[in-house]
Structure formats: structure tokens, C-alpha cells
Amino acid sequence: MTNTNQNLGWRMLFFGVRTRILLWYVVLMMFCLVISILSIRQVLLVRLEKRFEKSLVQEEKEFIRLVKGRNPYTGQPFGNEVATMFDVFLSRNFTEEDEFLITLLNGKFYKSKSNYTVLPDSLNSNSDLVKLWGQLTERQQGEKVTSDGTIVYLAQPIVRGKTHGVFVVGFTTADEYRKIDEVIFVTIQVTILVIAVASVLAWVVAGRVLSPLRLLTETAHAITESDLTRRIPVRGKDEIAELTITFNEMLDRLQAAFSSQQAAFSSQRDFINDAGHELRTPITIIRGHLELLGDDPQERRETIELVTDELDRMSRFVDDLLLLAKAEQPNFLYLETLEIGNLTEELYAKARALAERDWHLENNGTGRIVADRQRLTQAMMNLAQNATQHTKTGDMIALGSALVGGNAHFWVRDTGEGIAFADQQRIFERFVRATNSCRRSEGAGLGLAIVRAIAQAHGGRVELLSRLGSGSTFTIVIPLDPPQEVLFHEPDSDRRR
């Protein structure tokens, strides 16, 4: 396992998202560096060429102005004195760095001026280039590649009588190109250093940006069925924050699903235990009496009556269990349109026969409702039966109905012993009875669970209002129209038993 983790760590180091981001960042920066260096060099070369051209044209204009003017020393025209023109121009002008001025008379080298101590070999009096300039009869501007580098020049011929002169101004570009290359080299060095520093910073920043993803991975590894409580802190409002929120919401749903599943397993286990207990008790009673059954007719008759009563109780218990199981099926209800007033009177008439109590019909609602008559009657009878078990002879039990805010309310109110607040939610669970009850119910604690299942099947609920010593009021609240998922179904034979 350790070797596997180490191999995974090395793999993440070389092939992880952080490394890939850094590599792409470096590649992008290097690409930008190459493009920038080439662009900078080209811009510098273009500017250098423009500077050379501007200087050449400027020197040419000054020379032509001198030729057309007068000798500044004598105030007289130059006439045919070409050599004098060259002498005056060379004496009155200063050359720039790498610039040279050369004059030629009748094809021969005459004089020159430059910042060079000695002119390059390609510009001496016997060079081919100088001989070429000496033969020019028309203006020429261009460049020549020599052993001393590229020479940019402008040659202007001048003819006065029998004298043929050529004025040449030019630049040697080798030093300028070398300076540009030095600038480019320094730029490359500085840029590489900057990229190195930026890469380190990018590695750190990428780590911080990707830290939520690492937390997500660690959280995913740490999640087990018994621990779904870990969450990733949300930082910022970017895509990673959105991913973090989505992951946390997924964990919330998983936790809710697992909690619900665990609760369902726990409820199922409790249900099996309670159902087994409720069934074992009558079976034990029946088995014990049958094992002790003698030949005495009176004893046999009493035993048979007791066994029959226990079997009836088991039958009712099984029927209640089947009813609760069927409440989760889509064909649980058979819906029809009912008159609330008529249904309430029927419920009141049936409830009065349950026990000798002070029965009252508190209110008879008017209107129509879409509901299952038999299931609703069964729920109300369970509530009425529950009221009789927690009241005494002469205590009041009242039934009623009303329309309130688009819902139909059916209630059973008694003046019995009441229900403790701690038990008011528990008693709707299966096999649960109120802890303060002084009477033992004949059922198995499924009556109120059946009432809630019927109400929920109609898209409604059961409300309880009770205080110890002041009685209880159970109210079934269902909508006038059933929800969309509740469909009409034909009655089956099991419904009519």
C-alpha cells in the first residue's frame, strides 16, 4: 500500500493537473517570448533602416544645397571647382557613429571623413566598391554586403566641366546589428529569469487555486456510510466554488438518503420485532391452553372461546398490517364525490354504537369532497374507538366537520384523560401507545397509524390538540380535490369484506 501511494504521488507530481497547468503556462510563456523577441528585433531593424535612410537623405540635401549656393568662405560661386565643394562640405560637417563620407574625382579616391581611425578594407581607395562608385553617372542608393558587414550608402554624382565627381554618404551596419543582437540577448536572459520566477509563483498559485479540488478528493476518500458529515469550505465565486457547492449539495442528498435508509431499516427492524411480539403473545396463549386442554366439556368450551377470541384478535392484527402495507400501493383509494354533510351524519350514527358515551354532533359541514368513503369512514371510526377507550361512561365525545381554507376538516373530540405532549407525535407510529394511559387498549397500537396513512393517502394530514386531564381533539385534514398522483381506482373484493 505504501509503494502504491508513493507511485501515485510521483504520478500526480509529473502528470497531475497542477503540473499540466504549469507546463502549459511555461509553453505559452515561451511561445510569447519567441514571438516577442522576433517582433522586437524586427522593429529595431526597421527603425535602424529608417534612421539610416533619413541620415542619407539629410546629408544629400545639405550637399546639394551647398553645390547650388556659394562658397561660404569667399562668397563666390563654386563654378567648376568640384574639389573645393568637397573640401568645404567635409570641413563643415560632422559624421555620426558608423557614418562615413567619401568623395571621388574622375574615378579616383579624393577625400573621406568618418569616426573611424582607419576606414574598413571594403572602403579603401582600391576596393571594388569605391571603384564602382567612381564610375557612377546617376544617383544611386542601396546596400552592399561586404567582408566588413553590410554597407548602406547613397551616391550622388556631380559634373562640372571636365571634372566628374561623386559624393558618397553611407553607414556600416555591423556595429548597429551587433548592438541589436546584444539587446535581444539581454532581453532573452531577463525574460527567461522572469519566466522562471513566474513559474515558481504559478506553481504556488496553482496549488492554492486547486486546493479545493484536493479537499474534494480527500473528502471523497474520507466519506463512509457511517460518516457523511464532512463538507468542503466554499471560497470565492468562481467555477471551483460552484463545483464545491455542487459537491456539498450532493453530500447533503447522500446523507439524507443514507439517513432515510438507516431510519427505514431501523423502523423495519422495530416493526418486525413489535409485530413478532404481538403475534407471539396470542400464539403462546393458544398453545398453552391447548396443551392443557382436558376432557371436561365446560373447560373445553371455555378454552375454545378463549382461543377463538385470540384468533380473532390475531386476524384483526393481520388485517391492520395488510391495510398499512396496502396504504403504500397506488390502488389504496377508490375516490368518489361525497357530500360532507351526509358523510358526517353517517359517521355520527355509526360512532354512537361503539360505546355508551355522551355523543354530540358539533358541526355538520356543507359542500362536496373527492375522497374514499370507506377509508375515510375507517379512519374516523378508529378515532372514535380510540376516544371510547380513553373515556368513561358519561364522558362526552363529539364529532364534526367543516370546510376551512379549501380543506375539509373531520374531527373527533373527547373529554377524556388527554395525551402528554411528549407522546403526541409518537402515538401515530406503529405499535406505540400513550405512556400516561390508565387503560389497556384492545388493539396492537396500529389504529392511529392507520388514520395517518389514510389521511396522507388523500394528500392530507392528522392534527392533534390535547392536554393532560382536558381531553383530546383529533382532526383529519384533507384537500377538497385529491393531488394529481392520487388516481381513481375501481373497488376490489378485499375492500368490501
Buried (B, 14 or more C-beta within 10 A) or exposed (E): EEEEEEEEEEEBEEEBEBBEBBEEBBEEBEEEBEEEBEEBBEEBBEEBBEEBBEBBEEBBEBBEEBBEEEBEEEEEEBEEBBBBBBBBBBEEBEBEEBBBBBBBBEBEBBBBBBEBEEBBEBBEBEBEBBBEBBEBEEEBBEBBEBEBBBBBBBBBBBEBEEBBBBBBBBBBBBEBBEEBEEEBEEBBEEBEEEBEEBBEEBBEBBEEBBEBBBBBEEBEEEBEEEEBEBBBEBEEEEEBBEBBEEBBEEBEEEBEEBEEEEEEEEEEEBBEEBBEEBBEBBEEBBEEBEEEEEEEEEEEEEBEEEBEEBEEBBEBBEEBBEBBEBBEEEEBBBBEEBBBBEBBBBBBEBBBEBBEBEBEBBEBBEEBBBBBBBBBBBBBBBBBBBBBBBBEEEBBBBBBBBBEEEBBBBBBBBBBBBBBEEBBEBBBBBBBBBEBBEEEBEBBBBBBBBBBBBBBBBBBEBEBBBEBEEBBBBBBBBBBBBEEEBEEBEEEEEBEE
